[in-house]
Amino acid sequence: MADGGRRSGLIAAAAAVVLLLVGIVVLTLGVQGRAGPPQPAAAEPVVTVSPTPEPTRSTPSPSPARSGGGRTPARPAPSAEPKTRIGAFLPASAPTALDIPSVGIRSTSFVDLQVAKDGTLNVPGSADEVGLYADGPTPGQLGPAVLGAHVDSKKGPGVFYRLGAVEKGDKIHVTRKDKTRVTFTVDKVAVYPKDDFPTDEVYYGDFDQPQIRLVTCGGPFDPVDHYLSNVIVFGHRTS
């Protein structure tokens, strides 16, 4: 009886170990198989790219690397005043809150982003921060306010993880330090290879109204943990 009881105990223990190992395998597979960040719908303008090892993980990226926001050429000489101005524009005031209700993005943590010596835009030091291109307009000023944030990090999703799920017509709300709140309507969402970043369309242009650009990493993910493209949201102020 004693031997029989011991054998039963050993069998039960072995079964428990097997179940535990199965559970670990399932958990590991679940983590490894986790879907990547959302990408823009097929109906949105998308530029495809063949994977290459050249781009670095960048604006915004899971690690504090150089920006994928492309080079920022010297600002062109001021052009003549636009013939028409659509909607009022505001004086400079830093953002204090960003909300995109349609995809659940919200942030109240902001930093200024500067251009590095190599001409690329630096990125936020944390995956929870949103960076504002410091040499450009603030949200609500005339022209494009450019904000970038990480899509993810080794710890998990970043603040712009769901940026690729934004759709044309969605609303972007920005509260500013002067207590004003501006709303932008999304015009398009697109994916661009990092070596074909639309610098002029993002940073410059002859705009007659306040604009917004939201930038993060996206597209294919290569074997050395680099996103090869940028997801960019374009919008204009509507209230």
RANORFEN-V442732 format. One record per backbone hydrogen bond with DSSP energy under -0.5 kcal/mol. CO is the residue of the C=O (numbers start at 1). NH is the residue of the N-H. If there is no record, write none. Layout:
co->CO nh->NH
co->CO nh->NH
This chain:
co->1 nh->5
co->2 nh->6
co->3 nh->7
co->4 nh->8
co->5 nh->9
co->6 nh->10
co->7 nh->11
co->8 nh->12
co->9 nh->13
co->10 nh->14
co->11 nh->15
co->12 nh->16
co->13 nh->17
co->14 nh->18
co->15 nh->19
co->16 nh->20
co->17 nh->21
co->18 nh->22
co->19 nh->23
co->20 nh->24
co->21 nh->25
co->22 nh->26
co->23 nh->27
co->24 nh->28
co->25 nh->29
co->26 nh->30
co->27 nh->31
co->28 nh->32
co->29 nh->33
co->31 nh->34
co->41 nh->44
co->45 nh->191
co->46 nh->48
co->56 nh->58
co->60 nh->217
co->63 nh->65
co->70 nh->121
co->71 nh->73
co->85 nh->87
co->94 nh->177
co->97 nh->175
co->98 nh->107
co->99 nh->173
co->100 nh->103
co->100 nh->104
co->100 nh->105
co->105 nh->100
co->107 nh->98
co->108 nh->110
co->109 nh->130
co->111 nh->132
co->113 nh->134
co->114 nh->122
co->116 nh->119
co->119 nh->72
co->120 nh->116
co->121 nh->67
co->126 nh->129
co->127 nh->159
co->129 nh->150
co->130 nh->111
co->131 nh->148
co->132 nh->113
co->132 nh->134
co->133 nh->136
co->138 nh->141
co->140 nh->90
co->143 nh->145
co->143 nh->211
co->144 nh->137
co->144 nh->146
co->145 nh->147
co->145 nh->213
co->146 nh->133
co->147 nh->215
co->148 nh->131
co->150 nh->160
co->151 nh->158
co->153 nh->156
co->156 nh->153
co->158 nh->161
co->160 nh->163
co->162 nh->165
co->163 nh->166
co->167 nh->170
co->170 nh->186
co->172 nh->184
co->173 nh->99
co->174 nh->182
co->175 nh->96
co->175 nh->97
co->176 nh->179
co->180 nh->176
co->182 nh->174
co->183 nh->238
co->183 nh->239
co->184 nh->172
co->185 nh->236
co->186 nh->169
co->188 nh->234
co->190 nh->232
co->191 nh->47
co->192 nh->230
co->193 nh->196
co->194 nh->197
co->197 nh->199
co->198 nh->202
co->199 nh->203
co->199 nh->204
co->200 nh->204
co->205 nh->207
co->208 nh->86
co->209 nh->143
co->210 nh->237
co->211 nh->145
co->212 nh->235
co->213 nh->147
co->214 nh->233
co->215 nh->149
co->216 nh->231
co->218 nh->229
co->220 nh->222
co->220 nh->228
co->222 nh->225
co->226 nh->222
co->228 nh->194
co->229 nh->218
co->230 nh->192
co->230 nh->232
co->231 nh->216
co->232 nh->190
co->233 nh->214
co->234 nh->187
co->234 nh->188
co->235 nh->212
co->236 nh->185
